[in-house]
Amino acid sequence: MAPSRTSILLTTAARDGDSRVPTGRTLMIHPPYVHDNYLARDVPFTPDRLPFLPVAPLYAAELMERHGLAEPDLFDCQLHDLREADGLEEYDSFGIAAMGAQNIAPAAHVHRYLTTDRRLPADRVYVGGQGVERLSREEFARIFPGAHKADRHWLSALPGGMDIDLGGQLAKLTESDLRTYLAHEMTLPFSQGCMFGCSFCGAQTRKRETFFNVRAHLDAACRLATRFEFPTLNLYCTSLDFFQQALPGGDLGLLTARLESVVETRERYPDIDITLHALTRADSYNAAMRSEEVRDLVLRAGFNRFGFGADGAASVEVLRAMRKHADTLRSDLITAFEHMEENGLVPEILYVFGVPEETAGTLAETRALCGLLLETFPSSEYRGFPAKNEIPGNANWNRAGWKGSAAHNLLLDEPDHFLNLGFETLANEISHPDPTTRQLVNHYAVDMSRHAHDLGRVRSYLTLPVATPGASIMDERTLDGFREIAAHYAPDLAADLSADNLAERRAALNSAIPKDY
């Protein structure tokens, strides 16, 4: 009998001396939210206010279990205190999930807690996920000494990697936890991969889009909602550009087939009000919506909003520098926004700004355009993010001049600074080392966010970075605006907020500011 593909992969991994994934009885740990990291501050535990079902570690767990690699359980630090966990020493291995660059900070604290506080062998610990997969061996070893880097691509290449559902893992969770997840936004694994290569993006760019078993994942969520009598489901689709198959070289039939499966599943659960949202580009949205069939399927599927990458929207030069492959984004956005309002959809203005090619002029132009969109289209909402030029996985992480720089070494030696690479975090010493540029970027970030707050239409929330003493983050005028924003969430902390006490109030203030969603 010929060996299976799984056994061949395992034999190859063993031969190469590379332990790819956790094995045996495994505890899959989802770290705390970066701004509620009780392991970093040694504060009393409080559950996350906006928890989400941690799909990535559950997906890995399901694949490992189906292929006989591990017997996994989930520990979600959003809902439970890891310091109170009993029987950790009974596990053969531990998996720590790091979704993105900023999540490396709490992941490092989980690693430190397991290996230092609980004195568990570091070679039992595996760290995986998009946040760490592009780190070099040396970089990874400095952040997670003694641990293994789990290979997500190897795991997803196992037979059935894109076809499974999470029913088996969900069945292991407590009723209380399941109810908590259902009460908040859920994630619908839809697709992964994007044909474009935006320089700031750390996701799977320049790759052909591949699709998950959308029908099975939605059905599993609907079965849970039915079981616990939840009348609504709010789902975020994982696509990086939901309508990319409508662009030249794509196959729109791949998208319409998934939309049809969503519509069919919704019809089987008429008592559940299902709403979905996703990210897209203006040009791909417009191309897709030229088809009445696609438009009708989108509406029947329950989509109520799409987030548009409006980054560098007013400057063709910046668009080209960011490799966005769009020279007419201003007109494309207006066309898309008009279409969405006509069809009762909410357009979100996603504005990633402050890349090195920006100038005071381009920042001012884009601020004006985003303000115009927000004012012209009364259903639109704002989600703005200061750019982080170098993050693990994006096109700039390995560039000459960054590797070995003071900022690069600081991240590896003091992983708490990975918090500064979160897109919601204001420009800082790592992302914008020049203080003049840093203050300029933060001025426009705060100014636009305050405008959106005044209109009551904001979905992104700016947080304070880790900073060295005396480092300038904002000038006084910008600080005045940030104080007004912070007063919405933490009036006591914001009342006398100043440049002198920003650092000492950072953690408490960031915890009070809502999570971007």
C-alpha positions as CSV (number, residue, x, y, z in Angstrom):
1,M,0.0,0.0,0.0
2,A,1.4,3.4,-1.0
3,P,2.2,5.8,1.8
4,S,-0.3,8.7,2.3
5,R,0.6,12.2,1.5
6,T,0.4,13.0,5.2
7,S,2.9,10.3,6.1
8,I,5.3,11.4,3.4
9,L,5.2,15.0,4.7
10,L,5.8,13.8,8.3
11,T,8.6,11.6,7.2
12,T,10.2,14.5,5.3
13,A,9.9,16.8,8.3
14,A,11.5,14.2,10.6
15,R,14.3,13.6,8.2
16,D,15.0,17.3,8.0
17,G,15.0,17.6,11.8
18,D,12.2,20.1,11.6
19,S,9.2,19.7,14.0
20,R,6.5,21.5,12.0
21,V,3.5,21.4,14.3
22,P,2.5,20.5,17.9
23,T,1.9,16.8,18.5
24,G,0.4,14.7,21.3
25,R,-2.0,16.2,23.8
26,T,-1.9,19.9,22.8
27,L,-3.2,23.1,24.3
28,M,-3.9,25.7,21.6
29,I,-3.6,29.1,23.2
30,H,-5.2,32.2,21.8
31,P,-3.3,35.1,23.5
32,P,-5.0,38.1,25.1
33,Y,-5.9,41.1,23.0
34,V,-2.8,43.3,22.8
35,H,-4.3,46.1,24.8
36,D,-5.8,43.9,27.5
37,N,-2.7,41.8,28.0
38,Y,-3.0,40.9,31.7
39,L,0.2,38.8,31.4
40,A,2.2,41.9,30.6
41,R,0.9,44.1,33.4
42,D,0.0,41.5,36.1
43,V,-3.4,43.1,36.6
44,P,-6.6,41.3,37.6
45,F,-8.2,39.4,34.8
46,T,-11.3,40.8,33.1
47,P,-12.9,39.2,30.0
48,D,-12.4,40.9,26.7
49,R,-15.3,43.3,25.9
50,L,-15.3,42.4,22.2
51,P,-14.1,38.8,21.9
52,F,-14.2,36.9,18.7
53,L,-14.1,33.2,17.9
54,P,-10.4,32.4,17.3
55,V,-10.8,30.6,14.0
56,A,-7.1,30.3,13.1
57,P,-6.0,28.1,16.1
58,L,-9.3,26.1,15.8
59,Y,-8.6,25.5,12.1
60,A,-5.1,24.3,12.9
61,A,-6.4,22.1,15.7
62,E,-9.0,20.5,13.4
63,L,-6.4,19.7,10.7
64,M,-4.0,18.3,13.3
65,E,-6.7,16.2,14.8
66,R,-8.1,14.9,11.6
67,H,-4.6,13.7,10.5
68,G,-3.8,12.1,13.8
69,L,-1.1,14.6,14.6
70,A,-2.4,15.9,17.9
71,E,-5.3,15.8,20.4
72,P,-5.9,19.6,20.8
73,D,-7.9,21.7,23.2
74,L,-8.4,25.5,23.0
75,F,-7.6,28.0,25.7
76,D,-8.8,31.5,24.9
77,C,-7.1,34.2,26.9
78,Q,-9.8,36.6,25.8
79,L,-12.3,34.8,28.1
80,H,-10.1,33.0,30.7
81,D,-7.1,33.7,32.8
82,L,-4.1,31.6,31.8
83,R,-2.6,32.2,35.3
84,E,-5.5,30.1,36.8
85,A,-5.2,27.2,34.4
86,D,-4.6,23.9,36.1
87,G,-2.8,20.8,34.7
88,L,-0.6,22.6,32.1
89,E,2.2,20.3,32.8
90,E,0.1,17.4,31.6
91,Y,0.1,18.6,28.0
92,D,2.7,17.3,25.5
93,S,2.8,20.5,23.6
94,F,1.5,24.1,23.4
95,G,0.5,26.0,20.3
96,I,0.4,29.8,20.5
97,A,-1.4,31.7,17.7
98,A,-0.1,35.1,16.5
99,M,-2.5,36.6,14.0
100,G,-0.6,39.7,13.0
101,A,2.5,41.8,13.9
102,Q,1.1,43.4,17.0
103,N,-0.1,40.0,18.3
104,I,3.6,39.0,18.6
105,A,3.7,41.1,21.8
106,P,1.1,39.1,23.8
107,A,2.2,35.8,22.2
108,A,5.7,36.5,23.6
109,H,4.2,37.0,27.0
110,V,2.3,33.7,26.8
111,H,5.6,32.0,25.8
112,R,7.4,33.7,28.8
113,Y,4.6,32.7,31.2
114,L,4.7,29.0,30.1
115,T,8.5,28.7,30.1
116,T,9.5,31.1,33.0
117,D,6.5,31.3,35.4
118,R,5.3,27.8,35.0
119,R,8.8,26.4,34.1
120,L,7.5,24.2,31.3
121,P,10.1,23.0,28.7
122,A,10.5,25.6,25.9
123,D,10.8,22.8,23.3
124,R,7.1,21.9,24.0
125,V,6.0,25.4,22.7
126,Y,5.1,26.1,19.1
127,V,4.2,29.5,17.8
128,G,2.5,30.0,14.5
129,G,0.2,32.2,12.5
130,Q,0.6,35.0,9.9
131,G,2.3,37.2,12.4
132,V,5.4,35.0,12.8
133,E,5.6,32.9,9.6
134,R,7.9,35.3,7.8
135,L,10.3,35.8,10.7
136,S,13.8,34.3,10.0
137,R,15.0,31.5,12.3
138,E,17.3,34.0,14.1
139,E,14.5,36.6,14.5
140,F,12.1,34.0,15.8
141,A,14.7,32.5,18.3
142,R,15.3,36.0,19.8
143,I,11.6,36.5,20.5
144,F,10.7,33.0,21.4
145,P,13.8,31.3,22.8
146,G,13.7,27.5,22.7
147,A,10.3,27.3,20.9
148,H,9.4,25.9,17.5
149,K,8.0,28.0,14.7
150,A,4.9,26.1,13.5
151,D,4.6,25.9,9.7
152,R,1.1,27.1,8.7
153,H,1.7,26.5,5.0
154,W,2.8,22.9,5.6
155,L,-0.3,22.3,7.7
156,S,-2.7,23.9,5.2
157,A,-1.1,21.7,2.5
158,L,-2.4,18.6,4.2
159,P,-5.2,16.8,2.3
160,G,-8.5,18.6,2.9
161,G,-6.7,21.7,4.1
162,M,-9.3,24.1,2.6
163,D,-12.4,21.8,2.9
164,I,-12.8,21.2,6.6
165,D,-15.3,22.8,8.9
166,L,-14.8,23.5,12.6
167,G,-17.7,21.4,14.0
168,G,-15.5,19.0,15.9
169,Q,-13.6,21.8,17.6
170,L,-16.7,23.8,18.4
171,A,-18.2,20.8,20.1
172,K,-15.4,20.9,22.7
173,L,-16.2,24.5,23.8
174,T,-18.4,25.3,26.8
175,E,-21.9,26.6,26.3
176,S,-20.9,29.8,28.1
177,D,-18.0,30.4,25.7
178,L,-20.1,29.6,22.6
179,R,-22.8,32.0,23.7
180,T,-20.2,34.7,24.2
181,Y,-18.8,34.3,20.7
182,L,-22.3,34.3,19.1
183,A,-23.1,37.5,20.8
184,H,-20.2,39.2,19.0
185,E,-18.9,39.3,15.5
186,M,-18.0,35.9,14.1
187,T,-15.4,35.1,11.4
188,L,-16.6,33.3,8.2
189,P,-13.6,31.7,6.5
190,F,-14.2,32.6,2.9
191,S,-11.0,32.9,1.0
192,Q,-7.3,33.6,1.4
193,G,-4.8,35.1,-1.0
194,C,-4.8,38.4,-3.0
195,M,-3.5,39.0,-6.5
196,F,-2.0,42.4,-5.6
197,G,1.2,43.1,-3.6
198,C,0.5,46.3,-1.6
199,S,3.8,47.2,0.1
200,F,2.3,47.7,3.6
201,C,0.3,44.5,3.7
202,G,1.6,41.5,5.6
203,A,-1.0,39.0,4.5
204,Q,-0.8,36.5,1.6
205,T,-0.3,38.9,-1.3
206,R,0.7,38.1,-4.9
207,K,-1.1,34.8,-4.6
208,R,-4.0,33.2,-6.4
209,E,-7.2,33.4,-4.3
210,T,-8.3,30.1,-2.9
211,F,-11.6,29.4,-1.2
212,F,-12.6,27.7,2.0
213,N,-15.7,25.5,2.4
214,V,-17.9,28.5,2.9
215,R,-21.2,26.5,3.0
216,A,-19.9,24.2,5.8
217,H,-18.5,27.1,7.9
218,L,-21.7,29.2,7.6
219,D,-23.9,26.1,8.3
220,A,-21.8,25.4,11.5
221,A,-22.4,29.0,12.7
222,C,-26.1,28.8,11.9
223,R,-26.5,25.5,13.8
224,L,-24.9,27.1,16.9
225,A,-27.2,30.1,16.6
226,T,-30.2,27.8,16.3
227,R,-29.1,25.7,19.2
228,F,-28.8,28.7,21.5
229,E,-31.7,30.6,20.0
230,F,-29.7,33.5,18.8
231,P,-31.8,35.5,16.3
232,T,-28.8,37.2,14.6
233,L,-25.4,36.4,13.2
234,N,-22.9,39.1,12.3
235,L,-20.0,37.7,10.2
236,Y,-16.8,39.1,8.8
237,C,-15.5,37.4,5.6
238,T,-11.8,36.7,5.4
239,S,-11.2,37.8,1.8
240,L,-8.5,40.4,1.3
241,D,-10.3,41.7,-1.8
242,F,-13.8,40.1,-1.9
243,F,-14.4,41.0,-5.6
244,Q,-11.0,40.3,-7.1
245,Q,-12.3,37.6,-9.3
246,A,-14.1,40.3,-11.3
247,L,-10.8,41.8,-12.5
248,P,-9.0,40.7,-15.7
249,G,-7.7,37.2,-15.3
250,G,-10.2,36.3,-12.6
251,D,-13.1,33.8,-12.7
252,L,-16.3,35.5,-11.4
253,G,-17.9,32.1,-11.4
254,L,-15.8,31.1,-8.4
255,L,-17.2,34.0,-6.4
256,T,-20.8,33.6,-7.5
257,A,-20.7,29.9,-6.6
258,R,-19.8,30.8,-3.0
259,L,-22.4,33.6,-2.9
260,E,-25.1,31.1,-4.1
261,S,-24.0,28.7,-1.2
262,V,-24.5,31.5,1.3
263,V,-27.9,32.4,-0.1
264,E,-29.0,28.7,0.0
265,T,-27.8,28.3,3.6
266,R,-29.6,31.5,4.7
267,E,-32.8,30.1,3.2
268,R,-32.5,27.0,5.3
269,Y,-32.3,29.1,8.5
270,P,-35.1,31.7,8.0
271,D,-35.3,32.5,11.7
272,I,-31.7,33.9,11.8
273,D,-31.0,37.4,10.6
274,I,-27.5,37.0,9.0
275,T,-25.4,40.0,8.0
276,L,-22.0,39.9,6.4
277,H,-19.2,42.3,5.6
278,A,-15.9,42.2,3.8
279,L,-13.0,44.2,2.4
280,T,-12.6,45.1,-1.3
281,R,-11.1,47.6,-3.7
282,A,-13.1,50.1,-5.5
283,D,-12.1,48.9,-9.0
284,S,-13.0,45.3,-8.3
285,Y,-16.3,46.2,-6.6
286,N,-17.3,48.3,-9.7
287,A,-16.2,45.5,-12.0
288,A,-18.3,42.9,-10.2
289,M,-21.3,45.1,-9.8
290,R,-21.6,45.5,-13.6
291,S,-23.3,42.1,-13.3
292,E,-26.8,42.3,-12.0
293,E,-26.5,38.6,-10.9
294,V,-23.6,39.4,-8.6
295,R,-25.4,42.5,-7.2
296,D,-28.5,40.4,-6.4
297,L,-26.5,37.6,-4.9
298,V,-24.6,40.0,-2.7
299,L,-27.8,41.5,-1.4
300,R,-29.6,38.2,-1.0
301,A,-26.6,36.8,0.9
302,G,-27.0,39.5,3.5
303,F,-24.0,41.7,2.9
304,N,-24.6,45.1,4.5
305,R,-21.1,46.8,4.3
306,F,-17.8,46.7,2.4
307,G,-14.6,48.4,3.5
308,F,-12.7,50.2,0.7
309,G,-9.0,50.6,0.6
310,A,-8.8,54.3,0.2
311,D,-5.2,54.5,1.0
312,G,-3.3,57.3,-0.8
313,A,-6.6,58.1,-2.5
314,A,-5.8,61.6,-3.6
315,S,-2.3,61.0,-4.9
316,V,-1.6,58.8,-8.0
317,E,2.1,58.9,-7.1
318,V,1.5,57.5,-3.7
319,L,-0.8,54.8,-5.1
320,R,2.0,53.7,-7.5
321,A,4.6,53.8,-4.7
322,M,2.4,51.5,-2.7
323,R,1.9,49.2,-5.7
324,K,-1.9,49.5,-5.4
325,H,-2.2,49.2,-9.3
326,A,-4.9,51.8,-9.4
327,D,-4.5,55.2,-11.1
328,T,-8.1,56.3,-10.9
329,L,-9.0,55.5,-7.3
330,R,-10.8,58.9,-6.7
331,S,-13.3,58.3,-9.4
332,D,-13.6,54.6,-8.7
333,L,-14.4,55.3,-5.0
334,I,-17.1,57.8,-5.9
335,T,-18.7,55.4,-8.3
336,A,-18.6,52.6,-5.8
337,F,-19.9,54.7,-2.9
338,E,-22.8,56.0,-5.1
339,H,-23.7,52.4,-6.1
340,M,-23.6,51.2,-2.4
341,E,-25.9,54.0,-1.2
342,E,-28.3,53.2,-4.0
343,N,-28.4,49.6,-2.8
344,G,-28.6,50.2,0.9
345,L,-25.0,49.2,1.6
346,V,-22.6,50.9,4.0
347,P,-19.2,51.9,2.5
348,E,-16.3,52.0,4.9
349,I,-13.4,54.4,4.2
350,L,-10.2,52.4,4.9
351,Y,-7.4,54.9,4.8
352,V,-3.8,53.6,5.3
353,F,-1.5,56.6,5.2
354,G,1.9,57.8,6.2
355,V,4.0,55.6,3.9
356,P,7.5,57.0,3.2
357,E,6.5,58.4,-0.2
358,E,3.9,60.7,1.5
359,T,4.4,64.5,1.8
360,A,2.5,67.1,3.7
361,G,0.7,67.8,0.4
362,T,-0.5,64.2,-0.2
363,L,-1.5,63.8,3.4
364,A,-3.6,67.0,3.2
365,E,-5.2,66.0,-0.1
366,T,-6.1,62.6,1.1
367,R,-7.5,64.0,4.4
368,A,-9.7,66.3,2.3
369,L,-10.9,63.5,0.1
370,C,-11.7,61.2,3.0
371,G,-13.6,64.1,4.7
372,L,-15.5,64.8,1.4
373,L,-16.5,61.1,1.1
374,L,-17.7,61.0,4.7
375,E,-19.7,64.2,4.3
376,T,-21.1,63.4,0.8
377,F,-22.2,59.9,1.6
378,P,-24.2,59.9,4.9
379,S,-24.1,56.2,5.3
380,S,-20.4,55.9,5.0
381,E,-18.1,55.2,8.0
382,Y,-14.4,55.9,8.6
383,R,-11.7,53.4,9.4
384,G,-8.3,55.1,9.3
385,F,-4.9,53.6,10.1
386,P,-1.4,55.1,10.3
387,A,0.9,53.0,8.0
388,K,3.5,50.6,9.4
389,N,6.1,50.4,6.6
390,E,8.0,47.3,8.0
391,I,6.0,44.4,9.5
392,P,6.9,40.7,9.4
393,G,5.6,39.4,6.1
394,N,5.3,42.6,4.1
395,A,7.5,43.7,1.2
396,N,9.7,45.9,3.3
397,W,10.5,43.6,6.3
398,N,13.7,42.3,4.6
399,R,14.9,45.4,2.9
400,A,18.4,46.7,3.3
401,G,18.6,49.4,5.9
402,W,15.9,47.9,8.1
403,K,17.5,44.5,8.9
404,G,19.9,45.2,11.8
405,S,18.7,48.7,12.4
406,A,18.1,50.0,15.9
407,A,14.3,49.7,15.5
408,H,14.6,46.2,14.1
409,N,16.8,45.1,17.0
410,L,14.5,46.8,19.5
411,L,11.6,44.7,18.3
412,L,13.5,41.5,18.7
413,D,15.0,42.3,22.1
414,E,11.9,43.9,23.6
415,P,8.8,42.3,21.9
416,D,6.4,44.6,23.7
417,H,7.3,47.1,21.0
418,F,5.5,44.9,18.4
419,L,2.4,46.7,19.7
420,N,3.7,49.7,17.8
421,L,3.2,47.8,14.5
422,G,-0.6,47.5,15.0
423,F,-2.4,49.6,12.3
424,E,-4.6,51.3,14.9
425,T,-1.5,52.5,16.8
426,L,-0.4,56.1,16.2
427,A,2.8,56.7,14.3
428,N,5.8,56.0,16.5
429,E,9.6,55.8,16.7
430,I,9.6,52.4,15.0
431,S,7.1,53.1,12.2
432,H,8.2,56.7,11.7
433,P,11.7,57.4,13.1
434,D,11.8,61.0,11.9
435,P,10.0,63.1,14.6
436,T,8.8,65.7,12.1
437,T,7.2,63.1,9.8
438,R,5.8,61.2,12.8
439,Q,4.0,64.3,14.1
440,L,2.7,65.2,10.7
441,V,1.2,61.7,10.1
442,N,-0.4,61.7,13.6
443,H,-1.8,65.2,13.0
444,Y,-3.8,64.0,10.0
445,A,-4.7,60.7,11.7
446,V,-6.2,62.4,14.7
447,D,-7.8,65.2,12.7
448,M,-9.7,62.8,10.5
449,S,-10.6,60.6,13.3
450,R,-12.0,63.5,15.3
451,H,-14.0,64.6,12.3
452,A,-15.5,61.1,12.1
453,H,-16.2,61.0,15.8
454,D,-18.0,64.4,15.5
455,L,-20.2,62.8,12.8
456,G,-20.8,59.7,14.9
457,R,-19.5,57.5,12.1
458,V,-16.2,55.9,13.1
459,R,-15.2,52.3,13.2
460,S,-11.4,52.6,13.9
461,Y,-9.9,53.6,17.2
462,L,-6.4,55.2,17.5
463,T,-4.2,53.9,20.3
464,L,-1.0,55.1,21.9
465,P,2.4,53.4,21.1
466,V,5.1,52.3,23.4
467,A,7.6,55.2,23.5
468,T,11.0,56.0,25.0
469,P,11.0,58.8,27.6
470,G,10.9,62.2,25.8
471,A,10.0,60.9,22.4
472,S,7.5,63.2,20.6
473,I,4.4,61.5,19.4
474,M,2.1,64.5,18.9
475,D,2.4,68.2,19.0
476,E,0.1,70.2,21.3
477,R,-2.5,70.9,18.7
478,T,-2.8,67.2,17.8
479,L,-2.8,66.2,21.5
480,D,-5.8,68.5,21.9
481,G,-7.7,66.5,19.3
482,F,-6.6,63.2,20.7
483,R,-7.8,64.3,24.1
484,E,-11.3,65.0,22.7
485,I,-11.4,61.5,21.1
486,A,-10.2,59.7,24.2
487,A,-12.8,61.5,26.3
488,H,-15.4,59.4,24.5
489,Y,-14.0,56.3,26.1
490,A,-12.1,57.3,29.2
491,P,-13.1,60.8,30.4
492,D,-11.2,60.5,33.7
493,L,-7.9,59.5,31.9
494,A,-8.4,62.1,29.1
495,A,-9.3,65.1,31.2
496,D,-5.7,66.2,32.0
497,L,-3.9,64.1,29.4
498,S,-0.6,65.7,28.5
499,A,2.7,65.0,26.8
500,D,4.2,64.4,30.3
501,N,1.7,61.6,31.3
502,L,1.0,59.9,27.9
503,A,3.5,57.1,28.7
504,E,2.2,56.3,32.1
505,R,-1.5,56.3,31.0
506,R,-0.9,54.5,27.7
507,A,-1.8,50.9,28.9
508,A,-5.0,52.0,30.8
509,L,-6.1,54.4,28.1
510,N,-5.5,51.8,25.3
511,S,-7.5,49.2,27.2
512,A,-10.4,51.7,27.5
513,I,-10.5,52.5,23.8
514,P,-12.7,50.1,21.8
515,K,-11.1,47.4,19.7
516,D,-11.2,48.1,16.0
517,Y,-13.8,45.8,14.4
